[in-house]
Amino acid sequence: MVIKNIEIHTMNSEDIVIENGYIQIEDGKIARMGKMSLFSHFTKEEVLNGNGMKAYPGFVDAHTHLGMFGDSTGFESDDGNEDSDPVMPHLRAIDAVNPLDRYFEEARNAGITTVVTGPGSANAISGQLAAVKTYGKRIDKMIVKAPVGMKFALGENPKVTFSDKDQSPVTRMATAALIREALKKAKKYYTDKKNYENDKENYDCPEYDMKCEALIPLFTKEIPAHFHVHRADDIFTAIRISREFDIDYVLVHATDAYLICDELAEENPVGILSGPILTDRSKPELLHLTPKSTGIVSKSGIRTAIVTDHPETPIQYLVMCAAVAVREGMDKTAALKAITSTAAEICGISDRVGSLEVGKDADIVLYNGDPLNIMNKPETVIISGITVK
């Protein structure tokens, strides 16, 4: 396929905009792109005339529970919180996601082509997150990267979940202690495995431990820890633990982050997944919730993505969240990047998605007008070269 006569907003690091251009797609990837003056060389493909529409990379929602909590159903399809044990790093999102959940269709119709989804925040360690496309019937064929992160939770949620069960943790201290215990055990397990692999004569192979195995990618820096945090003190606990074990970390929600930007700028986290902002202050941790926060954090120099935390905010309103952030002071380009390239960079999937560049997945959204005008919606949505809307 070739899409011609379009205004291409690459959302790449140079913020390149091609005012009248084309994109050529081959095998689900962007094969060529450029100005229309170069288009005459490629005329055999199916041609879609954009007639001046604006092309953006498919939107990326970097923190959701899409497919983990069923649409219009109850316990039968609520698979986001395995609250039988506070430490569950070996759980995998891909074993619970239902791609036929109606919200997948609503996501792609809204131009959202990639999401990070996974378990909720009931556990101190909840399990492995996955980055997946929003088009497909079989999760194995939709994976962009899995695991893409390990979910941790601090603050109210683990306390509330397990205090009702008369089980630890019931305090923030206990939540942090459980996380440290699991990481300490996994690090020793990893060291013992390496010693055995390097010198099988003098070292014994440790007995297989599924939980420890799941945590090893944190120590090898293959994935970061995604910490569910709201309050400032919980943010600093996440940083403290990450320092102790030399692991990369992403701050998820980080409601109070705008109050401590000076401190966070010193720490240089992988990034902040900010949101949801279209929600109420439903619990004490959200006391300082404001739609201004994302813009304040972004302007402080910290990489910031905008997320829905679906189903907290239904996923189809991701672009509306970005529009609200701009209305409340966020730079417009930064907000668009917060749901495209910056979101992909924070989640370690920018080699495939998040910007329109040769070699990346052909995830393209076409608009007549400004996507941040809430009266506009995508005219065409393409995922991996397949037109899905």
N, C-alpha and C positions, 0 to 999 in steps of 0.2 A: 504494500500500500504506500502511496505517496499522498501526503496532505499538503496542499499548496495554497498560496495566497493567504497566509496567516501571519499575525504578529506574534512572534515567539518570545516568551518571557522565560529565559532559561533557568532563572533562580540559582545560577551557579555562583562561584566565589567572585567572579568579575561583574555580576549583575548584567550580563549581556542581554540586550533586547534587539531582535532582528525585526525591523518594522514590516517588511514584506518578504516572507520566506517560505521555506518548505521543509518538511521532515519526511525522510524515506525510511520505511520500516521493513526489516527482513528478519524472519525467524524470531519474532517477538522482541527484537532489539532495535534501537535507533541506529541505522546503518550510515545515513548521511543526513546532513541538515545544513541550511545556509540560506543565502539570498536567492530570490526567484530568478535572478539573472543566470544562475548556475543550473536551473531546473531542467533545461532543454535536453540535458544528457540522459535523463531518466524518464522515459515516457511509456514503458511497456507495462508498468504496474497499474493496479486499480488506483484511480485518482479520486481523492475527495477534495473538492474545492471549498476552502474555508471562507471564501468571500469576505476576507478582512477580520474574521474572528480572532480572538486572543487565545493563544495556546499556553497552557501552564503545565508543569509536571503534575502528575496525579498527587493528590493530597495525602499526607502521612499523619495519622493519629498515633502518637508515640506512647500513649498509655490508655488502654481500654481493657474491658473484660468481655469483649465481643465474642459471642458464641458460647460463653461460659455460664451465663444466666439466661434461661430461655425466655423468649418473647411470649407474653400473655399466658405464662404457665407458672406453677409453683415449684415445690420441692423436687418434683420429678425431673426437672431439667436445670435445677440450680446446682452447678458443679464447680463453683468458684472457690468455695472455702471448705477444705477438708479439716474440720476443727476437732479431730479425734486426737491430735498430737500437736503441740506447739512448734515442733521442728520437723519440717517435711520438705527438705530440699530436693528429694528424688522424684517429686511429682512433676509431670510434664504437661504443659498446657495443651499440646497437640493431642493428648489422649482424652481431652474433654471438649474441645471446640466442636461445635455443630455448624458446619458451613451452610446448612440449609435453613438456619435461623433467618427469619425475614429481615433482620437488621443488616445482614450482609448486603442484600439487595438495596436497602435504603442508603447504606453507606456508599456503595458505588454510584448510585443515582445522584448522590450529592458530590461526586467527584473524588471521594476518598478511596484510593486504590490499594493502600498498604496500611496495616495496623499492627501495633504491638499489643498482644493480648495475653492474658494469663490469670493466675489465681488471685484471689482477693487478699485482704490484709488482716484476716483473723489470726494468722499465725505469726510468730516471731520470724520464722523462715517458711515461706509459703510454697516455693517451687520455681520451676523454670519457665521463663517467659518465651514467647515465640513471635517473630515478625512474619506475617502472612499477607498474601494478597486477598482482596475481598471478592474475587471471582473464582468460582470452582465448586466442585461437588465433593472433592476428596482432599482432606487437609494435607496429605503427603505431597500433593502436586501444587499446593498453594504456598508452601513454605519459602520465605525469603532467607531467613536464618533462624535456626532453632538448635540449642537455646540462644537467645539474644541477650539474656540477662537473668540474674537470680533475684527473686523477689524477697525482700525483708520488710518488716513492719515494726515501727516503734510507736509509742504513744497509746492512745485510748483503745484502739481496736483489739489488740491481743489481750489487754487487761480486761475489757468487758467480756470478751468471748470466754476466757478461761476462769474468771472469777465466778461466773454463773455455774461452772462445773466443779467448783471447789478444787481447782487445779492450778498450779503455777503456769504462767506468770499472773500475778495480780498487782504488780507494781512495775514501774519503768525500770527499776533496778533489776528485777528478775528477768524482764524481757532482754535487756542488754546482756545479762549473765548467760542466759540460754544461748544467745547468738555467739558470744565469745567461746562458750564451751564447745559448740558445734564446730566453729572455725578452728579452734585449737586442736581438736581431735582430727579434723580433716587435714590440717597442715602436717601433723605428725604422720598420719596415714600416707600422705603424698610423699613425705621425706623417706619413709620406710620403703615405699614402692620404688622410688628412684634408687635408693641404696641397693635394693635387691636386683634391679635391672642392670646396675653398673657392676655389681660384684656378687654373683649368685652363690659363690662358694662361702662367703663369710656372712651373708645376710639371709634372713628368712623372708619369704613373701608374706606380707600381711594378709590376714583373712579378709576376704572380699566384704566390703561395706558399701552398700548402695548409696547411703546418704553422703558418706565421705567422697565417693566417686563423683557425685553430682556437684560437689563444691570445689573440686580440683580446678576447673576452668577459671575460677576467680584468682587463684594463685599464679596461674600461667598467663594471666591478663587476656585470655581469650574472650571473656565477657566481664561486664561490670556488675556490681551489686546495685539493684534498684531499691532504694530505701523509701518506703512510705513514711513521710514525715509531714507534720503540720506546724507544731510549735517550734519556736527558736531553739529551746533546749534540746528537743529531739533531733533537730538538724545537726546540732553540735555533737550529739552522741553518735550519730551516723558517721560524722567526720572522724571522731575519736576512734571508733572501732575500725574504720577503714585504714587509718594511719597505723594502728597497732598491727594489722595483718597485711599491710602493704597491698591493698586491693583497690582497684578503681571503683568509683561510685557515681551514681546518678541520684539526684534528689527528686523524688516524685511528690507532686502537690506543692510542698514547701510554702505553705500559706503565709508564714511569717517572714519569708526570705527578704521581702522588700524592706523590712525593718532592720536587717542586719547585713545589707549589701556590702558595707565596708569590710566586715569580717569575712564574708564569703569570697570577695574579690582576692583576698590573700590566699585562699585555699585552692582556687582554680579547680573546681569539680569538673567532671566530664560535661555536666550540664544540668539544667533544671527543667523538669517537665511540669509546666505550670498549669494549674487548673484542677477541677473545673471552676469556671467563674460564673456560669449560668446555673447557680444553685443557691439554696438558702444556707444560713448558718445553723446547721442542723445539730451541731454538737459543740461542746466548749472549745475544742481545738480550733474551730473555725471562727473564733471571736474576731480576729483581725482580717477576715476575708474581705477583699475589695477587688473590683475589676481593674483598678489602677496598678495592681501589683506586678503584672507581667511586663508592662512597659517600664516600670521603675527598675526591675531586675535586669531587663534587657539593656537598658541605657547604662547600667553600671559595668557593662562589659562581660557579663556572664552569658554563655550560650543558653538560650531559652527557647523551648518549644511550647506550643499551646496544645492542651489535651482536653478531651471530654470526660475521661474516666467512665466511659459508657458502662453501664446504663445510668450513672449519676446524672449526666447530661446526655440525652440520646445522640448517638454518633453523627446523625445527619446534620447536627447543628455545629459541627466543628468550625466551618467557615464563618458562621455567625459569631462564634466565640472570638475569632480573630478580628472580625469587624468591631465588636464591642471593645476589644483591647485597643484598637486604633482610636476609636472614639474617646477612650479614656486616657490617651496620651502616648500610646506605643507608636513608634515609627512604622509607616505602612509597609515598606519593604521588609523590615524586620518581622512584621506580623505574618506576611506571606511566606517568608522563609521559615517562620516558626511552625508552619504546617506543611513545609516541603523540605528544603535542603537542610536547615538546622535540625529539624526533627530526625532526619535520616542520619545526620552526622553524629548526634548524641547517641543514637541507638546502634551505631556501627554498621549501617546498611547503605551508606552513601555511595558505595561502589556500584549499586544496582538501581537505587531509586532516589527521589528527592530533587532531581534537576534534569533538565533536558540537555543531554550531551550524548555524543556518538559513543556507542558501546553500552549504554545503559538500557534498562528495560523500557520498552515503549509504553509507558504509562502516561497518557496525555489527556488533558481536560480542555475542551474548547468552550469559550464563553463569547457571547455577544455583550460586550460591556465589562464593567469592573466586577470581579468575583466578590469583592467586599461590599458591594451594594446588595443588601439582603433581598432586594426585589429581583435580582438576577439568579439564575440557576444554570448549571452546565447544559449546553446544547448536545454535546457529544462526549462520551467517556470511553477511553481506550485503555485496556489493561493487557500488558504483554502482547501488544499488537492486535488484540481482539476487541472489536467494537461491542461494548456491553450496554451502551445507551445511545 
